[in-house]
Amino acid sequence: MTESEVSKPFPPGPAPDAPRHYVRWLLLLVAAALLAGGGAWLYARVSSLYAEQDELLRRTSRDLNALEVQADRLESRQADLNAAVQRSADDLAAFGKRIDANEQLVGDLKDQINGGRGHFQLAAVEQLLLLANDRLQLARDVPAALIAIDEADARLVALREPRLFPVRQALAQEKAALQAVPLPDYAGAALTLSSLIQRAPRLPLVARVPTRFEATPERVPLPEHARWYQRAWASVREALSSIFSVRRDSGPSPRLLGAEQEALVVQVLALKLEGARVALLRGDTTSFRDLCESAAAWLDTYFQHDDPGVAAARAELERLRPLDLSPPLPDIGRSLNLLRAFMRPAATP
């Protein structure tokens, strides 16, 4: 190849395809338009969300402000109600003080009008309450204490003094406590012991010998065709059985008592029963139970167990023995103390 051939330019290639070039630019424009539209839509959406959030925050703030205002109003109303309640309580307390002052004034006026007659009536009520306490503490006489309390309450009712209501209330409580005391039947027990003392001489003793003894002849059964010697032997046995009596006794033979000893045994039983009656009247539960038990043991030792009278006497002693002659007594001194506090003149400052 020559130098002139080498220096010649290459022939131009084929021209590019013009329609394909335009399609590329069109696609790029469409993509740019879509991207711009999506960004605008996204921006509008985000802006809308921010606007809605701001509106929600503003509404929430307004609601909170309204709630705070309402809470302030409720607190103000509660303070007003508390103040009203306090004023009502103060008014009630002042009203109560006025009532007490009026009652005191009415009582003073009644004392002045009656000329001191109420004081003597209160002194009589005080004596009745002192009598009730003495009968209960010294003599354990619950019925007498109840009678004295009823009379004292009746006199307080006649006075029509409202300041004595606490005294009457204490009297009602003390009366209920006295009525709840389990009192034994002293009169019935004393009558039972008196009846036993009267029946003691007629109770049969174990070792008492009968005044007259009659032997019952023992009949010997014989066959119809008995021989003469069998009949003779039966007659001899019958005659001997009318003279001698043989009985079997498994226990020890009782010692026979004379008339003086029998009287002494009966007298000892009567003394035990009389001691039980004295202990009953004195309210000595321990001595009463011991004497009832001792009298029952004396009956078991010296008197016939199978006799109905002895069995009935022992059953009555067993019924009486568990009696509680000194049940616990309540304290009835509160009404007396309240009455004395009312009667005591007010101490000067």
Buried (B, 14 or more C-beta within 10 A) or exposed (E): EEEEEEEEEEEEEEEEEEEEEEEEEEEEEEEEEEEEEEEEEEEEEEEEEEEEEEEEEEEEEEEEEEEEEEEEEEEEEEEEEEEEEEEEEEEEEEEEEEEEEEEEEEBEEBBEEEEEEBEEBBEEBBEBBBBBBBBBBEEBBBEBBBBBBBBBBEBBEEBEBEEBEBBBEBBEBBBEEBEEBEEBEEEEBBEBBEEBBEBBEEBEBBBBEEEEEEEEEEEBEEEEEEEEEEEEBBEEBEEEBEEEEEEEEEEEEEEEBEEEBBEEBBEBBBBBBBBBBBBBEEBBBEBBBBBBBBBBEBBEEBBBEEBEBBBEBBEBBEEBBEBEBEBEBBEBBBBBEBBEEBEEEEEEE
